[in-house]
Amino acid sequence: MLTKTDLICIPYTPDLTIRGIAYASRSLRHTYNRMGGSSIKRLQRIVSGIAVEFALRDYLHEHQIPFDVKGATPFTDPDRYDVSLGGHRCDVKSFMLSHKSQIKGINRDLDLLMGASALIPSDQFAASSQRESDIYIFAFLTGLMASSQKDMAKASEAGQPIHLIHTMPKDWSKPEHWHSLGKIALKSDCEETLTIELGGQDAERGFISKKITLKPRERLETEANFHTLAYAHVDKIPSARVGIHSPEKDETYLITSHDWSNIWVYGMSVVLAGYLTRAEFRKKAQELPVGSRVYQYSRTRTKNLSVPIAELRPLKSLFEQVQNWKKQ
C-alpha cells in the first residue's frame, strides 16, 4: 500500500514545458485523440505528459538510477514505451491537475492524492503489446493554463511565457493525395513585425519546419517544400489576420487574431506516485465507465481500467531494486 510519504515531489521548471512543446508540435499529425475535444486541448495534454516524462528522466539521472530510453516513443509511434528500468519497459501515465482548489489542497496535504485513481484507457490496455512484466508508472502534474483570449493577454502583459499555435484543417494537415503544397506564401495584415513558424511534412514524410519574419503588411514566399502543413506558430498575439497561401491548392487560409491558442503549460510540481506491473494492474483493476467522476476528472471521457492510487507500489523500492541490479 502507498502512503503520502512514498510520493516523490519534483519542482517544475520551464524547460520541461519547452521540451513538451517541441514533441507536441512534431507529433500533431500522428497522435490519436482518444480523449476527444479540440486539437488544442490534445496538444496541451501532450505537452503536460511529455513534461512529466522528462521530469522522471531528470530525476533518475540526478539520483544515478540507471535507465534506458532506446525504445522511447518517437512522435510517429505513440504506443511504444517511454523508458526502461532494469530491462523492464515502463509506460508513464500522468494526470494534470489544473483546478486552483485542487492545487491548494494538494499543497496543504499530499494525502489527498491517495483518493485519486490510476487510470488506463480500456482500449489502450487491450491493444497493448507490452509484456506482463512491464511497468506502469503513475504521476501527477499541478499547473495552470492560460487558454482564453483574456487569460492569454494577461499572461503576455505580465511577462509570462506563451506559445501561440494554430492547427491547420485536415485538408492541409492530412490531405487525401500526397503532393507538394508549392511555395507557400505568408501575408500579414498586422501593424507589428511577426516571426511565424510553419510545421508539417516534406516529400519523404519527415518533419519539417520553417521560421519566417514578416514585416507589417508584408507578403513573403518560403522555399521550404511542404507536403502537409500541420500548424503555424507566432511569437506574439497578432493584432490582425495572417494569410497562408498554397499555389497548388489555389487557396488562401486566413487566421484571425482570435484563432491562436496558447499551449504553454504553467507547471508547478510533478508528483511521481507509484507503479504496478502490467500483470498486477490487470489483477487489481476495475472497469470504469465513460462519464465517471474521479479525483482528477469531474467526468471521464473514455472507458478506463482503474486502480486506487493507494494500492500502487512505492517507486523508491523499484529504484533501489534497479540500482542493485546494476551493481550485480
C-alpha positions as CSV (number, residue, x, y, z in Angstrom):
1,M,0.0,0.0,0.0
2,L,1.1,3.5,-0.8
3,T,1.2,6.4,1.7
4,K,1.9,10.1,1.1
5,T,5.4,9.7,2.4
6,D,6.1,7.4,-0.7
7,L,5.2,10.2,-3.1
8,I,8.1,11.8,-4.9
9,C,7.7,15.6,-5.5
10,I,9.8,17.3,-8.2
11,P,9.8,21.1,-8.6
12,Y,8.7,22.1,-12.1
13,T,11.0,24.1,-14.4
14,P,10.1,25.9,-17.6
15,D,12.4,23.8,-19.7
16,L,10.0,20.9,-19.1
17,T,7.3,22.8,-21.0
18,I,9.7,23.7,-23.8
19,R,10.6,20.1,-24.3
20,G,6.9,19.1,-24.2
21,I,6.0,21.7,-26.8
22,A,8.8,20.5,-29.1
23,Y,7.5,17.0,-29.0
24,A,3.8,18.0,-29.3
25,S,4.4,20.1,-32.4
26,R,6.1,17.2,-34.2
27,S,3.5,14.6,-33.0
28,L,0.4,16.6,-34.0
29,R,-0.3,14.7,-37.2
30,H,0.3,11.2,-35.7
31,T,-1.3,11.2,-32.2
32,Y,-4.6,9.6,-31.6
33,N,-7.2,11.9,-29.9
34,R,-8.6,9.2,-27.6
35,M,-10.0,11.8,-25.1
36,G,-11.9,13.8,-27.7
37,G,-12.2,17.6,-27.6
38,S,-10.2,20.2,-29.6
39,S,-6.8,19.7,-31.1
40,I,-5.5,22.4,-28.8
41,K,-6.6,20.5,-25.7
42,R,-4.9,17.4,-27.2
43,L,-1.7,19.4,-27.6
44,Q,-1.9,20.7,-24.1
45,R,-2.3,17.1,-22.8
46,I,0.7,16.0,-24.9
47,V,2.8,18.9,-23.5
48,S,2.0,18.1,-19.9
49,G,2.5,14.4,-20.4
50,I,5.9,14.8,-22.1
51,A,6.9,17.3,-19.4
52,V,6.3,14.6,-16.7
53,E,8.3,12.0,-18.7
54,F,11.3,14.4,-18.8
55,A,10.9,15.2,-15.1
56,L,11.1,11.5,-14.4
57,R,14.2,11.1,-16.6
58,D,15.9,14.1,-14.9
59,Y,15.1,12.6,-11.5
60,L,16.6,9.3,-12.5
61,H,19.7,10.9,-13.9
62,E,20.1,13.2,-10.8
63,H,19.9,10.2,-8.4
64,Q,22.1,8.0,-10.5
65,I,19.4,5.5,-11.2
66,P,20.3,3.7,-14.5
67,F,17.7,3.8,-17.2
68,D,17.4,3.4,-20.9
69,V,15.4,5.4,-23.5
70,K,16.3,3.4,-26.6
71,G,12.7,2.4,-27.0
72,A,11.3,5.9,-26.2
73,T,8.3,6.8,-28.2
74,P,9.0,8.6,-31.5
75,F,6.3,11.1,-32.4
76,T,5.2,8.8,-35.3
77,D,4.5,5.8,-32.9
78,P,2.6,6.9,-29.8
79,D,2.2,3.3,-28.4
80,R,5.8,2.5,-27.6
81,Y,7.2,2.7,-24.1
82,D,8.9,5.7,-22.6
83,V,11.9,4.4,-20.5
84,S,13.3,1.1,-19.4
85,L,14.3,0.3,-15.8
86,G,16.4,-2.8,-15.2
87,G,15.3,-4.3,-18.5
88,H,11.6,-3.6,-17.8
89,R,9.8,-1.4,-20.2
90,C,7.9,1.5,-18.5
91,D,4.9,3.4,-19.6
92,V,4.3,6.7,-17.8
93,K,0.7,7.6,-17.2
94,S,0.3,11.2,-15.9
95,F,-2.7,13.4,-15.0
96,M,-2.7,17.2,-14.9
97,L,-4.5,18.9,-12.0
98,S,-5.3,22.5,-13.0
99,H,-8.1,23.5,-10.7
100,K,-6.9,26.0,-8.2
101,S,-8.8,24.5,-5.3
102,Q,-7.2,21.1,-6.1
103,I,-3.7,22.6,-6.3
104,K,-4.2,24.5,-3.0
105,G,-5.5,21.3,-1.3
106,I,-2.5,19.2,-2.6
107,N,-0.1,21.9,-1.5
108,R,-1.5,21.6,2.0
109,D,-1.8,17.9,2.2
110,L,-0.4,15.4,-0.4
111,D,-2.6,12.7,1.3
112,L,-5.4,14.0,-1.0
113,L,-3.8,12.2,-3.9
114,M,-4.5,8.9,-2.1
115,G,-8.1,9.3,-3.2
116,A,-7.2,9.6,-6.9
117,S,-7.4,6.8,-9.4
118,A,-4.7,5.2,-11.6
119,L,-6.4,5.1,-15.0
120,I,-5.6,3.4,-18.2
121,P,-8.0,3.6,-21.2
122,S,-9.5,0.2,-21.7
123,D,-8.9,0.1,-25.5
124,Q,-5.3,1.0,-24.9
125,F,-4.7,-1.7,-22.3
126,A,-6.4,-4.3,-24.5
127,A,-4.3,-3.4,-27.6
128,S,-1.0,-3.0,-25.8
129,S,1.9,-5.1,-27.0
130,Q,3.6,-4.9,-23.5
131,R,4.8,-7.9,-21.6
132,E,3.1,-8.8,-18.3
133,S,6.3,-7.9,-16.5
134,D,6.4,-4.4,-18.0
135,I,5.7,-1.4,-15.7
136,Y,3.1,1.4,-15.5
137,I,4.3,4.5,-13.6
138,F,1.6,6.9,-12.5
139,A,2.2,10.6,-11.9
140,F,0.5,14.0,-11.4
141,L,1.3,17.5,-12.7
142,T,-0.1,20.5,-10.9
143,G,-0.2,23.6,-13.1
144,L,-2.3,26.2,-14.8
145,M,-3.3,27.0,-18.4
146,A,-4.0,30.4,-20.0
147,S,-6.3,29.3,-22.8
148,S,-8.9,32.1,-23.1
149,Q,-8.1,35.3,-25.0
150,K,-8.4,37.2,-21.8
151,D,-6.0,34.9,-19.9
152,M,-3.6,34.9,-22.8
153,A,-3.5,38.7,-22.8
154,K,-3.0,38.8,-19.0
155,A,-0.1,36.3,-19.2
156,S,1.5,38.3,-22.0
157,E,1.1,41.6,-20.2
158,A,2.6,40.1,-17.0
159,G,5.7,38.9,-18.9
160,Q,4.7,35.3,-18.6
161,P,5.8,32.9,-21.5
162,I,3.2,32.0,-24.0
163,H,3.3,29.7,-27.0
164,L,0.7,30.6,-29.6
165,I,-0.3,28.0,-32.2
166,H,-3.0,27.4,-34.8
167,T,-3.6,23.9,-36.0
168,M,-4.4,23.6,-39.7
169,P,-7.6,21.9,-41.0
170,K,-7.5,18.3,-42.3
171,D,-7.2,19.2,-46.0
172,W,-3.8,20.9,-45.1
173,S,-2.5,18.6,-42.4
174,K,-3.8,15.2,-43.7
175,P,-4.6,15.6,-47.4
176,E,-6.1,12.6,-49.3
177,H,-3.4,13.0,-52.0
178,W,0.3,13.2,-51.3
179,H,1.9,16.1,-53.3
180,S,3.7,19.4,-52.7
181,L,1.8,22.4,-51.5
182,G,4.1,24.6,-53.6
183,K,5.9,27.7,-52.5
184,I,3.8,28.6,-49.5
185,A,3.3,32.4,-49.1
186,L,2.5,34.3,-45.9
187,K,0.8,37.7,-45.8
188,S,0.4,39.8,-42.6
189,D,-2.2,42.5,-42.1
190,C,-0.6,43.4,-38.8
191,E,1.0,46.7,-37.8
192,E,3.8,44.8,-36.0
193,T,6.6,42.5,-37.2
194,L,5.8,38.8,-36.6
195,T,8.0,35.7,-36.5
196,I,6.0,32.8,-37.8
197,E,7.0,29.2,-37.7
198,L,5.3,26.7,-40.0
199,G,5.4,22.9,-39.2
200,G,4.5,20.0,-41.4
201,Q,6.0,17.2,-43.5
202,D,8.3,17.1,-46.5
203,A,8.2,14.8,-49.5
204,E,9.7,11.9,-47.5
205,R,7.1,12.4,-44.8
206,G,9.7,13.7,-42.3
207,F,9.0,16.6,-40.0
208,I,9.9,20.0,-41.4
209,S,9.6,23.5,-40.0
210,K,10.4,26.9,-41.3
211,K,10.6,30.3,-39.5
212,I,9.8,33.5,-41.4
213,T,9.9,37.1,-40.2
214,L,7.1,39.1,-41.6
215,K,7.2,42.9,-41.5
216,P,3.9,44.8,-41.3
217,R,1.6,44.2,-44.3
218,E,4.3,42.2,-46.0
219,R,3.9,39.1,-48.2
220,L,6.7,36.5,-48.4
221,E,7.2,33.2,-50.0
222,T,9.0,30.3,-48.4
223,E,11.3,27.9,-50.3
224,A,10.5,25.0,-47.9
225,N,8.9,22.1,-49.7
226,F,5.9,21.3,-47.5
227,H,3.6,18.4,-48.5
228,T,1.5,18.8,-45.4
229,L,1.1,21.8,-43.1
230,A,0.1,20.9,-39.5
231,Y,0.4,24.2,-37.6
232,A,1.5,27.8,-37.6
233,H,3.1,29.4,-34.5
234,V,3.6,33.1,-33.8
235,D,5.9,34.8,-31.3
236,K,3.3,37.3,-30.1
237,I,-0.5,37.8,-30.2
238,P,-1.1,39.3,-33.7
239,S,-3.2,42.5,-34.0
240,A,-4.8,41.4,-37.3
241,R,-5.2,38.4,-39.5
242,V,-2.4,36.3,-41.2
243,G,-2.9,34.6,-44.5
244,I,-1.3,31.4,-45.7
245,H,-1.4,30.7,-49.4
246,S,-0.7,27.4,-51.3
247,P,-0.4,27.8,-55.1
248,E,-1.0,24.0,-55.5
249,K,-4.3,24.2,-53.5
250,D,-5.1,27.6,-55.1
251,E,-6.3,28.6,-51.7
252,T,-5.5,31.2,-49.1
253,Y,-6.2,30.2,-45.5
254,L,-6.9,33.1,-43.1
255,I,-6.1,33.1,-39.4
256,T,-7.6,35.9,-37.4
257,S,-6.1,37.4,-34.2
258,H,-8.6,35.3,-32.2
259,D,-7.8,32.0,-33.8
260,W,-4.5,31.5,-31.9
261,S,-4.3,29.3,-28.9
262,N,-1.8,29.1,-26.1
263,I,-0.4,25.7,-25.3
264,W,2.2,26.8,-22.7
265,V,1.8,24.7,-19.5
266,Y,2.5,26.8,-16.3
267,G,3.6,23.8,-14.3
268,M,4.2,24.0,-10.5
269,S,5.2,20.5,-9.4
270,V,5.4,16.9,-10.6
271,V,4.4,14.2,-8.2
272,L,5.6,10.6,-9.0
273,A,3.0,8.5,-7.3
274,G,3.7,4.8,-7.7
275,Y,3.8,1.8,-10.0
276,L,2.4,-1.6,-10.9
277,T,3.5,-4.2,-13.4
278,R,1.0,-4.9,-16.2
279,A,0.1,-8.3,-14.6
280,E,-0.5,-6.6,-11.2
281,F,-2.6,-3.9,-12.7
282,R,-4.7,-6.4,-14.6
283,K,-5.5,-8.3,-11.3
284,K,-6.4,-5.1,-9.3
285,A,-8.2,-3.1,-12.0
286,Q,-11.9,-2.5,-12.2
287,E,-13.8,-1.2,-15.2
288,L,-14.8,2.5,-15.0
289,P,-17.5,3.6,-17.5
290,V,-17.5,6.8,-19.5
291,G,-18.7,9.7,-17.5
292,S,-17.4,8.5,-14.2
293,R,-16.2,11.0,-11.6
294,V,-12.7,10.5,-10.2
295,Y,-10.4,12.8,-8.2
296,Q,-8.6,14.2,-11.2
297,Y,-11.6,14.5,-13.6
298,S,-15.1,15.6,-13.0
299,R,-16.1,13.3,-15.8
300,T,-14.1,10.7,-17.7
301,R,-14.3,10.9,-21.4
302,T,-13.4,7.3,-22.2
303,K,-13.8,3.8,-20.7
304,N,-11.0,3.1,-18.3
305,L,-9.5,0.4,-16.1
306,S,-9.0,1.9,-12.6
307,V,-6.9,1.1,-9.6
308,P,-6.8,3.3,-6.4
309,I,-3.6,5.3,-6.2
310,A,-3.3,4.0,-2.6
311,E,-2.9,0.4,-4.0
312,L,0.2,1.2,-6.1
313,R,3.7,0.1,-5.1
314,P,6.2,2.7,-3.9
315,L,8.6,3.9,-6.6
316,K,11.6,4.2,-4.3
317,S,11.6,0.5,-3.7
318,L,11.7,0.0,-7.5
319,F,14.5,2.5,-7.9
320,E,16.5,0.7,-5.2
321,Q,16.0,-2.6,-7.0
322,V,17.2,-1.1,-10.2
323,Q,20.4,0.2,-8.5
324,N,21.0,-3.3,-7.0
325,W,20.5,-5.0,-10.4
326,K,23.1,-2.6,-11.8
327,K,25.7,-3.4,-9.1
328,Q,25.2,-7.1,-9.6
